[in-house]
Amino acid sequence: MTLELTSEEIDLLREVAESAYNDLREEIYKTEDTDYKKPLKRREALFESILKKLSAASCATPLAACSSHTAIKASLWSGFYPRDSSLRSE
């Protein structure tokens, strides 16, 4: 899947992903149940991959010098929320 995103959209997406990633890391830290922690750690790795791709997709030059759109490829995953039963069974 290819998504066409502007630099501003990439920045917003990165900001939202970083916030969710930080919340997830706190939840992992506070979770004592190892069976529940395993899918959270998998999600943590997914967030790290996504954030790495978003950083690579963002422009290194000033916004005015960037093209109006940047194409990035994004893999979508099912069960976005960690309490989703599909994540617990993996």
N, C-alpha and C positions, 0 to 999 in steps of 0.2 A: 504494500500500500504506500502510495506517495501522497504527502500532504504539502500543499503550497501555503507557506506561512510568511507573513511579513516579519521584519526584525522585531517590531513591537510585540507581535503575537508570540514570537519565540521567547522574548524576554519575560512576558507575562506567564507563559507556560512553564518556563524555568523557575520563576518565583513561586508559583503554586506547587510545583513538584518538589522544590527544596523545602517548603513549609511542611508538606505531607511527609517527606522523607525524615525531617527532624522529629515530627510527631511519632512516626513509626519507630525511630531509634529509641525514643523515650519509652514507648510501649514495650519494646523488646527488653530494655533494661529493667523495667518494672515487672515483667512477666516471669512468674516462677514455674509455671507448667511447661515442661519441655515439649510436650506434644503440641501445645498451642504456639510455642516459640518457633518451631521449625518452619511453618508456612510464613511466619513473619520475617524470618531470615531470608527466605526465598524472595519475598517481596522487596526486602532491603536491597538484594542484589539486582532486582529488576529496576528499582529506582536509580541505583548507581549507574546502570547501563543507560537508562534514559537521560539522566543528567549529563553523562559524558557525551552522548549524541547531541543533546541540545547545546552544550558548550561548543562542540565542534561546528555546529550549524550557524551559530551566531557570528556576526561580522566582527572582524578584528579592526576594521577601519571605522571612522566616524559615520554616524547614521546617514548623513547626507551622501556619502560616497558609496553606500551599500545599494544594491539593486532593490527595487520595491518588494520583491518576493524572493524567498529562499526555499528551495525544495528540500525536504528531509523525508527519509523513510522511517516509518514508525511501525513497530510491531505492537499489536493490541493484544491484551491478555484478558481472559475471563476472570470473573470474581475479583473485582477491584478491591472490595472490602475484605479485610483479614478474617472477619467472622463468618465469611461465606463458607458454607458447608463443603463446597467443591475444593477449597484450599485445605481444609482440615483433613480430608481423606487421602491427600497425596502423601 
